[in-house]
Amino acid sequence: MNDRREAGLVSVVVTHYNNGNYLADCLDGIVRQTYADWELILVDDASTDDSRERLEKWLREGGTEKIGERNLVVLRLPRNIGYAGACTTGMFLARGQYIAMQDSDDVSLPERLERQVAFLDSHPQVDMLGTNYEVIDGQGSRMPVKASWLRYGDSIVEVYRKGGHCVCHGTVMLRGELFDRTGGHTRFLAGAEDYEFIAKRLNAKRRNVENLPDLLYLYRRHLLQRSRSFYGSDRGGRDGS
């Protein structure tokens, strides 16, 4: 492990753009984690809504106390650089042995970090780990159906080999050393950054990418979500933002 990375620490990287309505739900999900050793890195990609005021309100009304002595980094970018740039910026700031991706309109359920860390600790060949999820609407109401497009084990390599996609980016936890070796997301495939990031890091011999079947994430469907601008729908959560 890179000397600059802290053993056991999970760096939660939240990428955010104009999702102020959902930011408190996202942050509440993080501070409710059963895994205690985490830091929070929030990258605001030059939002133009009231996100800043909502974050300050959340911190003022108990968020600061819930974060406690954990590291909190809030980076407001001076201009919009896009989803890939925001993700990579947050990952550069991460100090943890593990990096957990998180979209600011979604919610991580309480055991997400704990279960992903336990799996990665016991499966050293796995570099990147997604989970299953349920869909919620703009008001947070749950639609109790697990994602059917995800795949597991050897099937993951086969899907990506054929140009498919079967890992929800917003659920991903990866080893920090994987980022140190391979870098971040491409900025040249708008709308497919998540696919490219995962596909380029697959190692068929090691089977280094896996999904947990556990329901650990809530993916939000709403009219302003990023994936609708590319696909006309949420595409079953494949983009996670």
Stockholm file with secondary structure:
# STOCKHOLM 1.0

chainA/1-241         MNDRREAGLVSVVVTHYNNGNYLADCLDGIVRQTYADWELILVDDASTDDSRERLEKWLREGGTEKIGERNLVVLRLPRNIGYAGACTTGMFLARGQYIAMQDSDDVSLPERLERQVAFLDSHPQVDMLGTNYEVIDGQGSRMPVKASWLRYGDSIVEVYRKGGHCVCHGTVMLRGELFDRTGGHTRFLAGAEDYEFIAKRLNAKRRNVENLPDLLYLYRRHLLQRSRSFYGSDRGGRDGS
#=GR chainA/1-241 SS CCTTSEEEEEEEEEEESSCHHHHHHHHHHHHTCSCCCEEEEEEECCCCSSHHHHHHHHIIIIIHHHHTTSCEEEEECSSCCCHHHHHHHHHHHCCEEEEEEEETTSEECTTHHHHHHHHHHHCTTCCEEEEEEEEECTTCCEECCCCSSCCCTHHHHHHHHTTCCCSCGGGCEEEHHHHHHHCCCCSSSTTCHHHHHHHTTCCTTTTCEEEEEEEEEEEECCTTCHHHHHHSSCGGGTSCC
#=GC SS_cons         CCTTSEEEEEEEEEEESSCHHHHHHHHHHHHTCSCCCEEEEEEECCCCSSHHHHHHHHIIIIIHHHHTTSCEEEEECSSCCCHHHHHHHHHHHCCEEEEEEEETTSEECTTHHHHHHHHHHHCTTCCEEEEEEEEECTTCCEECCCCSSCCCTHHHHHHHHTTCCCSCGGGCEEEHHHHHHHCCCCSSSTTCHHHHHHHTTCCTTTTCEEEEEEEEEEEECCTTCHHHHHHSSCGGGTSCC
//
